[in-house]
């Protein structure tokens, strides 16, 4: 296995672990982080339905962005070594 494949694998594992930890923390109530999507939902649709679905989708989108960001940083750091 080449060095590039190993660095991609390690970067993926680390990014998945941290993103998974983030999801575990925010999807288990109570979570202060969920006040942000709640405020956004209330601004868009005051008193509307499907608030819980919006919060879950928001959390998943943030976790995906976190994964991409962490993967890129970790991959660049592992390539430097």
C-alpha positions, -999 to +999 in steps of 0.1 A: +000+000+000+014+034-010+020+062+014-008+083-002-034+056+003-024+052+039-026+089+046-060+091+030-072+061+051-059+076+083-074+110+074-107+094+067-107+074+100-098+105+121-124+127+103-151+100+107-144+096+144-145+133+152-176+139+130-193+109+146-185+122+181-200+156+171-232+139+159-234+118+190-231+150+212-256+171+193-282+144+186-285+135+223-306+160+240-300+185+256-276+201+232-268+238+233-256+236+196-292+229+185-303+263+196-288+276+164-309+255+140-339+261+162-334+299+159-330+296+121-361+275+118-382+299+139-369+328+118-380+310+086-412+294+098-424+307+131-443+280+151-441+258+120-441+220+119-411+197+112-388+215+135-372+183+147-365+172+111-349+205+103-326+203+133-315+168+124-308+177+088-289+208+100-268+187+123-261+162+096-251+189+071-227+205+097-212+170+104-206+165+067-189+199+064-169+191+095-159+157+080-147+174+047-128+201+066-111+177+089-103+152+061-085+179+041-066+192+071-055+157+082-046+146+047-024+177+042-007+172+076-001+135+070+014+141+035+039+166+050+054+139+072 
